[in-house]
Amino acid sequence: MDRNRFLGCGTALITPFLPDGSLDEVALRRLVRLQISAGINFLVPCGTTGESPVLTVEEHLRVVEITLEEARKRVPVVAGAGGNNTQRVCEMVRALERLGVDAILSVSPYYNKPTQEGLYQHYRVVAESAPLPLLIYNVPGRTGSNVEPATMARLAEFPNIIGVKEASGNLTQVADILQRVPETFKVFSGDDSLTLPMMALGGCGVISVISNVVPREMTEMVSLCNRGDFLSARRVHYRLWPLMQALFIESNPIPVKAALAALGLIHPIYRLPLVPMKTENRAKLEKVLEDLSLLKEKQYASGGAN
């Protein structure tokens, strides 16, 4: 298993919908092609940014299948497969393995609030369900539980648990994890705005929301960090900082889909319980896009949304 294939900037892809609420397969294919042409390091379809909780199993697999078709093995595809029913997660992992994904990103169980032993046993069973490389996704603010550093160190002992998308927002916890796990264990930022400081501590990259909108720039920043050029990386970081903030003024992925719609790439369609952005917040977001010359250029849009 070549763990170095999973390094740098990966995009947590949104899932585009048509006005009737069905999958927009044309827009999805366009998004994947644009990501790859911009130099993204890997793609993450059907994570929580992809609204996976509201996709049917068939839709989930179709989104991943399209991503694989468009990627054509040029970049790894790390598919989302998480939830609070361990056996269902295992079934999804096996289905994704049959499709040919390169790895799995699995969000920790939400609502159930398992103990640390429960989290360990959940990931043990998921890891043993298929030989695919597995990334843990720790996002306590949305799941209600935290995969603590000691538990992460135990999980790092499994040969196919290769890393974590760490979105606790706690840099002390990040440092603690990095001190406990082997050097080969990949620690990705799960917060765009904390990518640079996490990489200064020893992280290897980010699984990014902002790179849906600016994949080239975010990939460049992460590459600079991995080369040790933090002075140049800071320049990119501070240029993108207003967009990093604007994309989280409402619950993710509401703002990022609004941004992509403003660029003419998708329809601004969500599935309940998510709803469109408030008018005043959308205006703030579009001002940031305008300040970055993204609206004027619309450099990605070729004919707008289908």
C-alpha positions in Angstrom: 0.0 0.0 0.0 1.5 3.3 -1.1 0.4 5.8 1.5 2.2 8.6 -0.3 -0.5 8.5 -3.0 -2.7 10.2 -0.4 -1.0 13.5 0.2 -1.6 17.2 -0.5 -5.0 18.8 -1.3 -8.1 16.7 -1.8 -11.4 18.2 -2.6 -14.5 17.3 -0.6 -16.7 17.4 -3.7 -20.2 18.9 -3.5 -23.0 16.9 -5.1 -24.9 19.0 -7.8 -28.6 18.6 -8.2 -31.0 19.6 -11.0 -34.0 21.9 -10.3 -36.2 18.8 -9.9 -33.9 17.5 -7.1 -32.3 14.7 -9.1 -28.5 14.2 -9.6 -27.0 16.6 -12.1 -24.6 14.2 -13.7 -23.4 16.7 -16.4 -22.4 19.2 -13.8 -20.7 16.6 -11.7 -18.6 15.4 -14.6 -17.7 19.0 -15.4 -16.6 19.7 -11.8 -14.4 16.6 -11.7 -12.7 17.5 -15.0 -12.1 21.1 -13.7 -10.6 19.8 -10.5 -8.2 17.5 -12.3 -7.2 20.1 -14.8 -6.4 22.5 -11.9 -4.0 20.0 -10.5 -5.9 18.7 -7.4 -4.1 15.8 -5.7 -7.1 13.6 -5.0 -10.9 13.7 -4.9 -13.4 12.9 -2.2 -17.0 12.3 -3.5 -19.9 11.6 -1.2 -18.4 12.9 2.0 -20.6 15.1 4.2 -19.9 18.1 2.0 -21.4 16.0 -0.8 -24.6 15.8 1.3 -24.2 12.0 1.7 -26.8 11.7 4.5 -29.5 12.6 2.0 -28.4 10.5 -0.9 -29.9 7.1 -1.6 -27.5 4.2 -1.8 -28.0 4.1 -5.6 -27.2 7.8 -5.9 -24.2 7.5 -3.6 -22.7 4.8 -5.7 -23.6 6.6 -9.0 -21.8 9.8 -7.8 -18.7 7.8 -7.0 -18.9 5.8 -10.3 -19.0 9.1 -12.3 -16.1 10.5 -10.3 -14.1 7.3 -11.1 -15.0 7.5 -14.8 -13.9 11.1 -15.1 -10.8 10.7 -13.0 -9.5 7.7 -15.1 -6.9 6.9 -12.4 -5.2 10.2 -12.9 -5.8 11.0 -9.2 -6.9 8.8 -6.3 -10.6 8.7 -5.5 -11.3 8.6 -1.7 -15.0 7.9 -1.4 -17.1 8.8 1.6 -18.7 5.9 3.7 -19.7 6.9 7.2 -22.6 6.9 9.5 -23.9 5.8 12.9 -24.9 2.3 11.8 -21.7 0.3 11.7 -23.0 -2.6 9.7 -24.5 -0.3 7.0 -21.2 1.5 6.8 -19.5 -1.8 6.2 -21.9 -2.7 3.4 -21.2 0.7 1.7 -17.5 0.1 2.1 -17.7 -3.3 0.3 -19.9 -1.8 -2.4 -17.4 1.0 -3.0 -14.6 -1.5 -3.1 -16.4 -3.3 -5.9 -16.5 0.0 -7.8 -12.8 0.3 -7.6 -12.2 3.3 -5.3 -8.7 3.9 -4.0 -9.6 4.6 -0.3 -12.5 5.4 2.1 -13.1 8.5 4.2 -15.4 7.5 7.1 -17.0 10.1 9.4 -17.3 9.0 13.0 -20.7 7.9 14.2 -23.0 10.9 15.0 -25.8 11.3 17.5 -25.1 7.9 19.2 -22.2 9.6 21.1 -20.2 6.3 21.5 -17.5 6.0 24.2 -13.9 5.9 23.1 -14.1 2.1 23.2 -17.2 2.3 21.0 -15.4 4.5 18.5 -12.5 2.1 18.5 -14.7 -0.9 17.9 -16.7 0.8 15.2 -13.6 1.7 13.2 -12.1 -1.8 13.8 -15.1 -3.5 12.3 -15.2 -1.0 9.3 -11.4 -1.5 8.7 -11.8 -5.2 8.8 -14.8 -5.2 6.4 -12.5 -4.6 3.3 -8.8 -4.2 2.7 -9.2 -0.6 1.4 -7.1 2.2 2.9 -9.3 4.0 5.4 -9.2 7.6 6.6 -11.0 8.5 9.8 -13.0 11.7 9.8 -13.1 13.4 13.2 -15.4 16.4 13.3 -16.8 16.7 16.9 -18.7 19.9 16.2 -21.0 17.9 13.9 -21.0 14.4 15.3 -21.2 15.1 19.1 -18.1 13.0 19.9 -14.4 13.3 19.6 -11.9 10.6 18.5 -9.3 11.4 21.2 -5.6 11.2 20.5 -5.1 8.0 22.5 -7.9 6.3 20.5 -6.4 7.6 17.3 -3.1 6.0 18.3 -4.8 2.6 18.8 -6.5 2.9 15.5 -3.3 3.7 13.7 -2.1 0.2 14.5 -4.4 -1.2 11.9 -2.5 -1.6 8.7 -5.3 -0.2 6.5 -6.2 2.8 8.7 -3.8 5.2 7.1 -4.8 8.6 8.5 -7.3 11.1 9.7 -9.2 14.1 8.5 -8.9 16.1 11.7 -11.5 18.8 12.2 -11.7 19.2 15.9 -10.3 22.8 15.5 -8.0 22.1 18.4 -4.3 22.5 17.4 -3.2 21.1 20.8 -5.1 17.9 19.9 -3.5 17.9 16.5 0.0 18.1 18.0 -0.9 15.3 20.5 -2.1 13.0 17.7 1.1 13.7 15.7 3.2 12.8 18.7 1.4 9.5 19.2 1.0 8.1 15.7 3.7 6.7 13.4 5.2 9.1 10.9 3.5 7.1 8.1 0.1 8.0 9.5 -1.5 10.8 7.5 -3.0 13.8 9.3 -5.1 16.0 7.1 -6.7 19.2 8.1 -10.5 19.2 8.0 -10.6 23.0 8.4 -9.4 25.1 5.4 -8.5 28.0 7.7 -6.3 25.7 9.9 -4.5 24.0 7.1 -1.3 26.1 7.2 -0.8 25.8 11.0 -1.6 22.1 11.0 0.9 21.5 8.3 3.5 23.5 10.3 2.9 21.0 13.1 3.5 18.1 10.7 0.2 17.5 8.9 0.4 16.3 5.3 -2.4 18.3 3.6 -6.1 19.1 3.7 -9.4 17.6 2.6 -10.8 20.9 1.5 -14.2 22.6 0.9 -12.7 25.8 -0.5 -10.9 23.9 -3.3 -14.3 23.3 -4.9 -14.0 26.9 -5.8 -10.3 27.6 -6.0 -8.6 24.2 -6.5 -5.4 25.5 -8.1 -4.7 28.0 -5.4 -5.5 25.7 -2.5 -3.3 22.9 -4.0 -0.5 25.5 -4.5 -0.7 26.5 -0.8 -0.5 22.9 0.4 2.3 22.1 -2.0 4.3 25.1 -0.7 3.8 23.9 2.9 4.9 20.4 2.0 8.1 21.9 0.4 8.7 23.9 3.6 8.1 27.3 2.0 5.8 28.7 4.6 6.5 32.3 3.7 5.0 31.8 0.3 2.3 29.6 1.7 1.2 32.4 4.0 0.8 34.8 1.1 -1.7 32.4 -0.5 -3.4 31.6 2.8 -4.1 35.3 3.5 -5.3 35.9 0.0 -7.8 33.1 0.4 -8.6 33.9 4.0 -11.8 36.0 3.3 -13.2 33.1 1.1 -12.3 30.6 3.8 -14.4 32.6 6.2 -17.3 33.3 3.8 -17.7 29.7 2.9 -18.7 28.9 6.5 -21.0 31.8 7.4 -23.8 29.2 7.1 -23.7 25.4 7.5 -21.5 23.7 5.0 -22.2 23.0 2.1 -24.7 25.8 1.7 -22.2 28.6 1.0 -19.9 26.5 -1.3 -22.8 25.5 -3.5 -23.9 29.1 -3.6 -20.4 30.1 -4.7 -20.3 27.5 -7.4 -23.8 28.6 -8.6 -22.5 32.2 -8.8 -19.7 30.9 -11.0 -22.2 29.3 -13.3 -21.1 25.7 -12.6 -24.2 24.3 -10.8 -27.8 25.0 -9.9 -28.2 26.3 -6.3 -30.2 23.3 -5.3 -30.1 21.6 -1.9 -31.9 18.7 -0.3 -33.8 19.3 2.9 -33.0 19.9 5.7 -30.5 22.2 3.9 -32.0 25.3 2.3 -30.6 28.2 0.2 -28.5 30.9 1.7 -30.0 33.9 3.3 -30.0 36.8 0.9 -27.7 39.0 3.1 -25.2 36.2 3.5 -25.2 35.4 -0.2 -24.4 39.1 -0.9 -21.4 38.9 1.5 -20.2 35.8 -0.2 -20.5 37.2 -3.7 -18.6 40.3 -2.6 -15.7 38.1 -1.6 -15.9 36.3 -4.9 -15.9 39.6 -6.7 -12.9 40.9 -4.7 -11.0 37.8 -5.7 -11.9 38.5 -9.4 -13.7 35.1 -9.5 -17.1 36.5 -10.6 -15.6 38.7 -13.2 -13.5 36.0 -14.7 -15.9 33.1 -14.2 -12.8 31.2 -15.3 -14.4 27.8 -14.8 -17.8 28.3 -16.3 -18.3 27.1 -19.9 -21.8 27.9 -20.7 -23.1 27.9 -17.1 -25.0 25.1 -15.4 -26.7 22.7 -17.8 
